[in-house]
């Protein structure tokens, strides 16, 4: 019975350590800036790609003619 409680405590301690190690950096200022930059540039490129698919303009610089 005593070994069962020790195993549970060690498991909870391990899970808590993993949450703290991974979670502390998840919302840092640098990661938020990078995430916002990525979303902003992807939205800009999406507008260009939709214009190209509809035939309003040429392909974007990301288009690769060698790919099928």
DSSP file (Angstrom, degrees, kcal/mol; ACC not computed):
  #  RESIDUE AA STRUCTURE BP1 BP2  ACC     N-H-->O    O-->H-N    N-H-->O    O-->H-N    TCO  KAPPA ALPHA  PHI   PSI    X-CA   Y-CA   Z-CA
    1    1 A X     >        0   0    0      0, 0.0     4,-1.5     0, 0.0     5,-0.1   0.000 360.0 360.0 360.0 -39.6    0.0    0.0    0.0
    2    2 A X  H  >  +     0   0    0      1,-0.2     4,-1.8     2,-0.2     5,-0.1   0.883 360.0  52.7 -66.7 -37.5    2.8    2.3    0.9
    3    3 A X  H  > S+     0   0    0      1,-0.2     4,-2.2     2,-0.2    -1,-0.2   0.831 104.2  57.4 -65.8 -32.6    4.5    1.6   -2.5
    4    4 A X  H  > S+     0   0    0      2,-0.2     4,-2.0     1,-0.2    -1,-0.2   0.911 107.6  46.5 -64.7 -43.3    1.3    2.5   -4.3
    5    5 A X  H  X S+     0   0    0     -4,-1.5     4,-2.5     2,-0.2    -2,-0.2   0.872 110.7  52.7 -67.8 -37.3    1.2    6.0   -2.8
    6    6 A X  H  X S+     0   0    0     -4,-1.8     4,-2.5     2,-0.2    -2,-0.2   0.906 109.0  50.0 -64.9 -40.8    4.9    6.6   -3.5
    7    7 A X  H  X S+     0   0    0     -4,-2.2     4,-2.3     2,-0.2    -2,-0.2   0.903 111.6  48.5 -63.7 -40.9    4.3    5.7   -7.2
    8    8 A X  H  X S+     0   0    0     -4,-2.0     4,-2.6     2,-0.2     5,-0.2   0.917 111.9  48.5 -65.4 -43.0    1.4    8.1   -7.3
    9    9 A X  H  X S+     0   0    0     -4,-2.5     4,-2.5     2,-0.2    -2,-0.2   0.921 112.5  48.3 -64.2 -43.7    3.3   10.9   -5.7
   10   10 A X  H  X S+     0   0    0     -4,-2.5     4,-2.4     2,-0.2    -1,-0.2   0.899 111.7  50.5 -63.3 -39.8    6.3   10.4   -8.1
   11   11 A X  H  X S+     0   0    0     -4,-2.3     4,-2.5     2,-0.2    -2,-0.2   0.935 112.3  46.0 -63.7 -46.3    3.9   10.3  -11.1
   12   12 A X  H  X S+     0   0    0     -4,-2.6     4,-2.6     1,-0.2    -2,-0.2   0.879 112.2  51.8 -64.1 -37.6    2.2   13.5  -10.0
   13   13 A X  H  X S+     0   0    0     -4,-2.5     4,-2.2    -5,-0.2    -1,-0.2   0.905 110.6  48.2 -64.5 -41.6    5.6   15.1   -9.4
   14   14 A X  H  X S+     0   0    0     -4,-2.4     4,-2.2     2,-0.2    -2,-0.2   0.922 113.1  47.2 -64.8 -44.9    6.8   14.1  -12.8
   15   15 A X  H  X S+     0   0    0     -4,-2.5     4,-2.4     1,-0.2    -2,-0.2   0.914 112.2  50.4 -63.9 -42.6    3.7   15.5  -14.5
   16   16 A X  H  X S+     0   0    0     -4,-2.6     4,-2.2     1,-0.2    -1,-0.2   0.897 109.9  50.3 -62.5 -40.5    3.9   18.7  -12.5
   17   17 A X  H  X S+     0   0    0     -4,-2.2     4,-2.5     2,-0.2    -1,-0.2   0.905 110.9  49.0 -64.2 -41.7    7.6   19.1  -13.5
   18   18 A X  H  X S+     0   0    0     -4,-2.2     4,-2.5     2,-0.2     5,-0.3   0.905 110.7  50.4 -65.0 -41.0    6.7   18.6  -17.2
   19   19 A X  H  X S+     0   0    0     -4,-2.4     4,-2.6     1,-0.2     5,-0.2   0.921 113.7  44.7 -63.8 -43.7    3.9   21.1  -17.1
   20   20 A X  H  X S+     0   0    0     -4,-2.2     4,-1.6     2,-0.2    -2,-0.2   0.912 114.2  49.2 -67.3 -41.9    6.0   23.7  -15.5
   21   21 A X  H  < S+     0   0    0     -4,-2.5     4,-0.4    -5,-0.2    -2,-0.2   0.899 122.1  32.5 -66.2 -40.9    9.0   23.1  -17.8
   22   22 A X  H  < S+     0   0    0     -4,-2.5     3,-0.4    -5,-0.2     4,-0.3   0.868 119.7  50.6 -83.6 -38.3    6.9   23.3  -21.0
   23   23 A X  H >< S+     0   0    0     -4,-2.6     3,-0.7    -5,-0.3     4,-0.5   0.738  94.9  68.5 -76.9 -24.9    4.3   25.8  -19.9
   24   24 A X  T 3< S+     0   0    0     -4,-1.6     3,-0.3     1,-0.2    -1,-0.2   0.850 107.7  37.7 -65.8 -33.3    6.5   28.5  -18.6
   25   25 A X  T >  S+     0   0    0     -3,-0.4     3,-1.1    -4,-0.4    -1,-0.2   0.465  92.8  89.9 -96.4  -2.2    7.9   29.4  -22.0
   26   26 A X  T <  S+     0   0    0     -3,-0.7    -1,-0.2    -4,-0.3    -2,-0.1   0.819  97.6  31.2 -68.0 -30.9    4.6   28.9  -23.9
   27   27 A X  T 3  S+     0   0    0     -4,-0.5    -1,-0.3    -3,-0.3    -2,-0.1  -0.090  84.8 140.8-119.8  34.2    3.4   32.5  -23.5
   28   28 A X    <>  -     0   0    0     -3,-1.1     4,-2.2     1,-0.1     5,-0.2  -0.326  64.0-111.9 -72.5 161.4    6.7   34.5  -23.4
   29   29 A X  H  > S+     0   0    0      1,-0.2     4,-2.4     2,-0.2     5,-0.2   0.883 116.5  52.4 -62.5 -39.7    6.9   37.8  -25.2
   30   30 A X  H  > S+     0   0    0      1,-0.2     4,-2.2     2,-0.2    -1,-0.2   0.915 110.5  46.8 -65.2 -43.2    9.2   36.5  -27.8
   31   31 A X  H  > S+     0   0    0      2,-0.2     4,-2.4     1,-0.2    -1,-0.2   0.881 111.9  51.1 -67.9 -36.8    7.0   33.5  -28.7
   32   32 A X  H  X S+     0   0    0     -4,-2.2     4,-2.6     2,-0.2    -2,-0.2   0.908 110.1  49.4 -66.0 -41.1    3.9   35.8  -28.9
   33   33 A X  H  X S+     0   0    0     -4,-2.4     4,-2.4     2,-0.2    -2,-0.2   0.928 112.9  47.3 -61.2 -44.9    5.7   38.2  -31.2
   34   34 A X  H  X S+     0   0    0     -4,-2.2     4,-2.3     2,-0.2    -2,-0.2   0.895 112.3  49.7 -64.0 -41.0    6.8   35.3  -33.5
   35   35 A X  H  X S+     0   0    0     -4,-2.4     4,-2.4     2,-0.2    -2,-0.2   0.920 112.2  47.1 -64.9 -44.2    3.3   33.9  -33.5
   36   36 A X  H  X S+     0   0    0     -4,-2.6     4,-2.4     1,-0.2    -2,-0.2   0.892 112.0  50.8 -64.8 -39.4    1.7   37.2  -34.4
   37   37 A X  H  X S+     0   0    0     -4,-2.4     4,-2.5    -5,-0.2     5,-0.2   0.917 111.2  48.7 -62.8 -43.2    4.3   37.8  -37.1
   38   38 A X  H  X S+     0   0    0     -4,-2.3     4,-2.4     2,-0.2    -2,-0.2   0.923 112.5  46.9 -64.4 -45.1    3.6   34.3  -38.6
   39   39 A X  H  X S+     0   0    0     -4,-2.4     4,-2.2     2,-0.2    -1,-0.2   0.921 113.1  49.7 -63.1 -43.4   -0.2   34.8  -38.6
   40   40 A X  H  X S+     0   0    0     -4,-2.4     4,-1.9     1,-0.2    -2,-0.2   0.927 113.9  43.6 -63.3 -46.1    0.1   38.3  -40.1
   41   41 A X  H  X S+     0   0    0     -4,-2.5     4,-2.3     1,-0.2    -1,-0.2   0.878 112.4  53.2 -69.6 -35.9    2.4   37.2  -43.0
   42   42 A X  H  X S+     0   0    0     -4,-2.4     4,-2.1    -5,-0.2    -1,-0.2   0.897 108.9  49.6 -65.0 -39.1    0.4   34.0  -43.6
   43   43 A X  H  X S+     0   0    0     -4,-2.2     4,-1.6     2,-0.2    -1,-0.2   0.896 110.5  50.5 -66.1 -39.1   -2.8   36.1  -44.0
   44   44 A X  H  X S+     0   0    0     -4,-1.9     4,-1.5     1,-0.2    -2,-0.2   0.915 112.8  45.9 -63.2 -42.5   -1.0   38.5  -46.4
   45   45 A X  H  X S+     0   0    0     -4,-2.3     4,-2.4     1,-0.2    -1,-0.2   0.838 106.7  59.3 -69.9 -31.9    0.2   35.6  -48.5
   46   46 A X  H  X S+     0   0    0     -4,-2.1     4,-2.4     2,-0.2    -1,-0.2   0.888 102.9  52.4 -64.6 -38.5   -3.3   33.9  -48.4
   47   47 A X  H  X S+     0   0    0     -4,-1.6     4,-2.1     2,-0.2    -1,-0.2   0.924 110.8  47.6 -62.2 -44.2   -4.8   37.0  -50.0
   48   48 A X  H  X S+     0   0    0     -4,-1.5     4,-1.9     1,-0.2    -2,-0.2   0.898 112.0  49.9 -63.2 -40.6   -2.2   36.8  -52.8
   49   49 A X  H  X S+     0   0    0     -4,-2.4     4,-2.4     2,-0.2    -2,-0.2   0.882 109.5  50.2 -67.6 -38.4   -2.8   33.1  -53.3
   50   50 A X  H  X S+     0   0    0     -4,-2.4     4,-2.2     2,-0.2    -1,-0.2   0.905 109.4  51.9 -66.6 -40.3   -6.6   33.6  -53.5
   51   51 A X  H  X>S+     0   0    0     -4,-2.1     5,-2.6     1,-0.2     6,-0.8   0.892 111.3  47.9 -60.3 -39.3   -6.2   36.3  -56.1
   52   52 A X  H ><5S+     0   0    0     -4,-1.9     3,-0.8     3,-0.2    -2,-0.2   0.910 110.2  50.7 -68.8 -42.2   -4.0   33.9  -58.1
   53   53 A X  H 3<5S+     0   0    0     -4,-2.4    -2,-0.2     1,-0.3    -1,-0.2   0.884 111.4  48.7 -63.5 -37.6   -6.4   31.0  -57.9
   54   54 A X  H 3<5S-     0   0    0     -4,-2.2    -1,-0.3    -5,-0.2    -2,-0.2   0.573 118.0-114.7 -79.0  -8.3   -9.3   33.3  -59.1
   55   55 A X  T <<5S+     0   0    0     -3,-0.8    -3,-0.2    -4,-0.5    -2,-0.1   0.628  81.2 121.7  88.7  14.1   -7.1   34.5  -62.0
   56   56 A X  S   <S+     0   0    0     -5,-2.6     2,-0.3    -6,-0.2    -4,-0.2   0.736  79.8   2.6 -81.7 -22.8   -6.8   38.1  -60.9
   57   57 A X  S    S-     0   0    0     -6,-0.8    -2,-0.2    -9,-0.1     3,-0.1  -0.901  84.6 -81.7-151.0 177.0   -3.0   38.1  -60.7
   58   58 A X        -     0   0    0     -2,-0.3    -6,-0.1     1,-0.2    -5,-0.1  -0.181  62.9 -70.9 -77.5 176.1    0.1   35.9  -61.3
   59   59 A X        -     0   0    0      1,-0.1    -1,-0.2    -7,-0.1   -10,-0.1  -0.263  52.9-109.0 -67.4 156.8    1.5   33.3  -58.9
   60   60 A X    >   -     0   0    0      1,-0.1     3,-1.5    -3,-0.1    -1,-0.1  -0.228  33.3 -99.3 -77.6 173.5    3.1   34.4  -55.7
   61   61 A X  T 3  S+     0   0    0      1,-0.3    -1,-0.1     3,-0.0    -2,-0.1   0.651 121.1  64.1 -70.0 -13.6    6.8   34.1  -55.0
   62   62 A X  T 3  S+     0   0    0    -17,-0.1    -1,-0.3     2,-0.0     2,-0.2   0.587  77.7 107.1 -83.4 -10.4    6.2   30.9  -53.1
   63   63 A X    <   -     0   0    0     -3,-1.5     2,-0.5     2,-0.0    -4,-0.0  -0.509  53.8-162.0 -74.3 133.3    4.8   29.1  -56.1
   64   64 A X    >   -     0   0    0     -2,-0.2     3,-1.1     1,-0.1    -2,-0.0  -0.963   9.8-161.9-119.7 115.0    7.2   26.5  -57.5
   65   65 A X  T 3  S+     0   0    0     -2,-0.5    -1,-0.1     1,-0.3    -2,-0.0   0.689  86.3  66.9 -70.7 -18.3    6.5   25.3  -61.1
   66   66 A X  T 3  S+     0   0    0      2,-0.0     2,-0.3     0, 0.0    -1,-0.3   0.694  85.3  84.6 -78.1 -16.7    8.5   22.1  -60.6
   67   67 A X    <         0   0    0     -3,-1.1    -3,-0.0     1,-0.1     0, 0.0  -0.632 360.0 360.0 -85.5 144.2    6.0   20.7  -58.1
   68   68 A X              0   0    0     -2,-0.3    -1,-0.1     0, 0.0    -3,-0.1   0.494 360.0 360.0 -70.4 360.0    3.0   18.9  -59.5
